[in-house]
């Protein structure tokens, strides 16, 4: 067993680059406490399901996976990552068609069930990405999973091949060459002709590097390969069927597994669901980039419009922006003004340093806030203070802003000091969160005795994205695709669409011949639970609807909630998901939950009050949205 790859920092470079250049039952219904009766009901449900017709694992997949010798892991104490955690690495086939050929090392972390005498089995967890760390989400399990789930399951997370603590895919020989090649991509998305040319050139370089230097691992990282790994690991931990909880991109992993191994599903719960047909692509839709097909931009736009509407309805006692005019009009005018000219200002506490905020950067910041169920207050603050700063700039130039406000007075010096200070603090807070995440994982890695200096979050995300999907031919055309996406989702559409530019098929030639692109219609031995959030800004609610319609035994659980994914946002959702994982008992058809956090339900106390509210009883899962280098939600 080797340890050399456990110590790399996760997903930081692109996120730092984004900053530098800047994711019908009654709602009151909740599941009953877990009892022996519930457990019996779950067993009965499984027995009934077993009698029904269901699809079998194909002969080809059985040949690929079942012939692999069951790994015999040597677990070791890795308490530096989480209290009571055990870690290990196992070697799995690089190519399942060549079981005696090259292998790749996959890292796992386990938190044992708190009640081993009542242990059901192992619950595998995945946070999304692609490229998110299963190690990290498993380590965080005691903070976000319910005690009833922690009591009955060993929680296991594994870093998908090529990522994080597992063997890393490397498309460049060193970090310097990588940084130089991708420098132009350190922006939310390109805007000027110069930026677009540079971004396209970097995208081409990305595809070529991963199709040459990145091989052979870059051709063996599709979600199908990770699903095969998970099936071997399921057997390794002694489970006859898989219990799985996947968030965001992890929903696609769960969907692929269920369709490749339909008779091996015990309980697969997916939350924040990607449309699998859009993700994989078909001959009919491959002319559109993958990250435009999944409609994440439209999901973010829906969430943004929803917050602005709630702000308008609540009024100025609850939402600051409503006190300045119509929130929808003000938002449009703020973004139009930032597109015309970036906002440059100084922090009153650090006057020697200037900040510059472009429209693209502002959309990136707003998207970050939209991932949070309580993000409406931060959206309100950011837009209000930006409006005041733009009004101040207009007054100093002898012009009027916003145009919809007519002859509005310039803000007072006191208000401007507050606005500039607040804007600077929000930018510093984002940077501090990124730096803290890097320092935390680096410190834990060092304490555990592992080290790996190459930052591969770029390759980890892109290699899965590009080997999974069909995409248009030329990176040069992404500018047109992004412009089209911006018509239905201004700013957000461009931000999402550009992230797949390296996948252009004429330059990304690293292919996995054993990837899975459908069908997504298999009948699983036990039903899947599909959870969708109306206002998810990363995984459009339509994705959950799609999977629930495609999969004959899937059940849709809907949530009228905010932020990215729904688990932990209400007892209604959390209890329903917990009950399913523990007993395989589905919520009633048409169940609709309502998130605890709703925009603008509390009056403003003062101009500085709009920040994160008190933390919920348990933390939210550290989900990773499907953007390059995105950090887990903190």
QUIRABEL-V553965 format. One record per backbone hydrogen bond with DSSP energy under -0.5 kcal/mol. CO is the residue of the C=O (numbers start at 0). NH is the residue of the N-H. If there is no record, write none. Layout:
{{CO	NH} {CO	NH}}
This chain:
{{2	5} {4	7} {6	451} {8	10} {11	15} {12	16} {13	17} {14	18} {15	19} {16	20} {17	21} {24	591} {25	28} {34	38} {35	39} {36	40} {37	41} {38	42} {39	43} {40	44} {41	45} {42	46} {43	47} {44	48} {45	49} {46	50} {47	50} {47	51} {48	51} {57	61} {58	62} {59	63} {60	64} {61	65} {61	66} {62	66} {64	67} {70	72} {72	74} {75	86} {77	80} {77	81} {81	84} {84	77} {85	109} {86	75} {87	107} {89	91} {89	105} {91	103} {94	97} {97	100} {101	93} {101	94} {103	91} {104	166} {105	89} {106	158} {107	87} {108	156} {109	85} {109	111} {110	154} {114	117} {115	118} {120	153} {121	123} {121	242} {122	155} {123	244} {124	157} {125	246} {126	623} {127	131} {131	133} {132	136} {133	137} {134	138} {135	139} {137	140} {139	142} {139	143} {140	143} {140	144} {142	618} {145	148} {145	149} {146	150} {147	151} {148	152} {149	113} {150	114} {151	119} {151	120} {153	122} {153	155} {154	110} {155	124} {156	108} {157	159} {159	162} {161	168} {162	165} {166	161} {173	177} {174	178} {175	179} {176	180} {177	181} {178	182} {179	182} {181	184} {182	185} {184	186} {191	195} {192	196} {193	197} {194	198} {195	199} {196	200} {197	201} {198	202} {199	203} {200	204} {201	205} {202	206} {203	207} {204	208} {205	209} {206	210} {208	211} {208	213} {211	214} {213	217} {215	218} {216	219} {221	224} {221	225} {222	226} {223	227} {224	228} {225	229} {226	230} {227	231} {228	232} {229	233} {230	234} {231	235} {232	236} {233	238} {234	237} {241	265} {241	266} {242	123} {243	268} {244	125} {245	270} {246	249} {247	250} {247	251} {247	273} {248	251} {248	252} {249	253} {250	254} {251	255} {252	256} {253	257} {254	258} {255	259} {256	260} {259	57} {260	263} {261	264} {261	524} {263	241} {263	265} {266	243} {266	268} {267	269} {267	528} {268	245} {269	530} {270	247} {273	275} {274	278} {275	279} {276	280} {279	469} {281	285} {284	287} {288	291} {288	292} {289	293} {291	294} {293	539} {294	298} {295	299} {296	300} {297	301} {298	302} {299	303} {300	304} {301	305} {302	306} {303	307} {304	308} {305	309} {306	310} {307	311} {308	312} {309	313} {310	314} {314	317} {314	318} {316	603} {318	321} {318	322} {319	322} {320	323} {321	324} {325	329} {326	330} {327	331} {328	332} {329	333} {330	334} {331	335} {332	336} {333	337} {334	338} {335	339} {336	340} {337	358} {341	343} {342	356} {344	354} {345	347} {346	349} {349	346} {349	352} {351	353} {352	346} {354	344} {355	357} {356	342} {357	361} {358	362} {359	363} {360	364} {361	365} {362	366} {363	367} {364	368} {365	369} {366	370} {367	370} {368	371} {370	563} {371	374} {373	376} {374	378} {375	379} {376	380} {377	381} {378	382} {379	383} {380	384} {381	385} {382	386} {383	387} {384	388} {385	389} {386	390} {387	391} {388	392} {389	393} {390	394} {391	395} {392	396} {393	397} {393	398} {394	397} {401	404} {402	405} {405	407} {411	415} {412	416} {413	417} {414	418} {415	419} {416	420} {417	421} {418	422} {419	423} {420	424} {421	425} {422	426} {423	427} {424	428} {425	429} {426	430} {427	431} {428	432} {429	433} {430	434} {431	435} {432	436} {433	437} {434	438} {435	439} {436	440} {437	441} {438	442} {439	443} {440	444} {441	445} {442	446} {443	447} {444	448} {444	449} {445	448} {452	454} {453	455} {455	459} {456	460} {457	461} {458	462} {459	463} {460	464} {461	465} {462	466} {463	467} {464	468} {471	504} {472	505} {473	476} {474	477} {475	478} {476	479} {476	480} {477	481} {478	482} {479	483} {480	484} {481	485} {482	486} {483	486} {483	487} {484	487} {484	488} {488	492} {489	491} {490	494} {491	495} {492	496} {493	497} {494	498} {495	498} {496	499} {497	500} {499	502} {500	503} {503	506} {503	507} {506	508} {508	510} {510	512} {511	514} {517	516} {521	523} {522	54} {526	267} {527	529} {527	554} {528	269} {528	530} {529	556} {530	271} {531	558} {532	535} {534	562} {537	539} {539	542} {539	543} {540	543} {540	544} {541	545} {542	546} {543	547} {544	548} {545	549} {546	550} {549	551} {550	553} {554	529} {555	557} {556	531} {557	592} {558	533} {558	560} {559	594} {560	534} {562	564} {565	568} {568	595} {569	573} {570	574} {571	575} {572	576} {573	577} {574	578} {575	579} {576	580} {577	581} {578	582} {578	584} {579	583} {583	585} {587	590} {590	557} {592	559} {595	597} {597	600} {605	608} {608	610} {620	622} {622	624} {622	632} {623	128} {623	248} {624	626} {626	629} {628	14}}
